[in-house]
Amino acid sequence: HVSLLKSSNEWRSNRSANFSKAEDQAARISQEGMEILRDIRKSNPTNIRDGGIPHDWNWLYTQTFPVPPGPDEAVLENCSGEICLNLQEGSGETVTIDSRTFTRRVFIQDSYSVNSNECNLPVGGDQDSIKLYRVDVTWDDTSGSHTTTTSSCLRREV
């Protein structure tokens, strides 16, 4: 007599393998987002948009991105055939791999205080020359919503 039902151990094992695969894919998408930011800073510094208005990388360092109420959201998108960073709140960028849908969002914030000092700045911050960039990738599965994050402190170009 052969059972058509999988044992609970097989089900858990498959779910764990699927989660691990999704988590790995999300980490790669997040890391790719950070690499794109570094590439924009180095190779395409004019690929910054705010409300459709073009700016250069260093313009970001003339802006304030406060910790409270929260970091400002941006999205990586196609701008005339090149990838640009567009400061806008919204749904993020959708990336599909193996029929699984991920959402990538970019966040920018200043690091002012000891409590939010990811960039190891002196108290009072140095937001005119360094910002914290965070790339979050979210996805959903049968056990809920998940997020993988990559962050880096990036300096203005001199």
N, C-alpha and C positions, 0 to 999 in steps of 0.2 A: 504494500500500500504506500503510495507516494503522496506526500502532502503538497498541495499547490500553494500553500502559504509559506512565506519566508519566516524563519525563526526571528525572534526579536533581536537576537545578536546580529544576524545578517542585516536586518533593517538598520540597526544603529551603525553598523560598520559602513554601509553604503551612504548613509546620511553624513557620517563623519568624513568619509572620502570626498563627497560632493562639497561639503563645507570647506574642507582644506583646499580643494581645487579653486573654489570661488574666492577664498581668502587670498590665495596666491595670485590669481588674476587681478584682484582689486589692488593688491600691493604693487604689481607691475604697472597698472594704469595710474596709480598715485605717483609712483616714481617717475613715470614718463611725463606726467604733468609738471613735476619739479624740473625735469630736464628741459622741457619746453620753456619754462620761465627763465632758466639760465641762458638758454639760446636766444630768447628775445632780448634779454639784457645785453648779451655780448654781440649778437649779429644783426638784430633787427630792433634797435632801441626805439624806433618811432612807431612800433606796433602796439601802442597803448591807446585805448579808446575810453572815453567817458561821455556817455550820452551821444555816441556817434562822432564826437569831436576827437581828432587825433592828437596825441601827446607823445612825448618821448619818455624813456625809462626814468630819467632824473626828475621829471615832473611829479612822479609818485612821491618823491621825498619832500615836495613842497606842500603835500596834503597831510591832513591829520586823520589817522585811522584809530579812533579811541578804543580802548579795551572795553569800558562800559559805554554804551549798551552792548557792544559786541564788535567783532571785526567786520570790516566791509567785505562784501562778496563780489567776486569777479568770475568771469567765465572765459575759457579758451575757445575761440571760434575762428572761422574762416573769414578773413578780411581781404578781398580781392586776390585770392589765391595764396595768401600767407596766413599763418596762424598769428592771431593777436590776442591780447589780454583786454577784455572789455569789462570795465567796472559797472556791474549791474547786478541787482538782486533778481533772483529768478529760479528757474528750475535746474540750472546747471547744464552740463554737457552730457548727452547720452552716449554711452559706449556699449556695443553689444559684442559679446564673445561667446561662441558655442551656445547660442540662443539664450544666454543669460544677459540681462540688462543691468548695467552699472551706471551710476550718475556721478560725474566728477565736478567738484566745485573748488574754486580757489578763494582763499580768504587772506586778507592783508590786515595786519594790525601793528600799531606802535607798541613798544614795550617800555612803559613809564616807571613802573614801581617794582619794588622788591618782590611783591607777590605775583607779578606777571612778567618776570624778567628772563624769558627764554633766551634772549640774545646776549645775556651777561653784560648789560650796559650799566653804567653807574646810575645811582638813584637819580631820578629826574630824566633819564633816558637820553637818547641821541637819535631821535626819530628823523632828524634832518639827513642822516647818513646811513641808517640801517633800519630795516623793517623785517618783521616776522611774516613769512609767506607759508601758508598751510594749504595742502591739497587733500581734500577729503573725498573718498570714493565710497558710496553707499550701494547696497544691494539688498534685496529681500529674498527670503526663502521660507520654507514651511515653519521654521522656528522663529521668524521675525525679521527685523531690520538690523543690518550690520554696517559698520563703518571702519574703514582703514584710513589712516592718516600718515602723511609725510610732511615734515616741516623743515624749514631752513631759514636762517637769517641771511638776507642778501643786502649787500651794500649798493649805494648809488655808484654809477660809473663816473670816473673822474675825467 
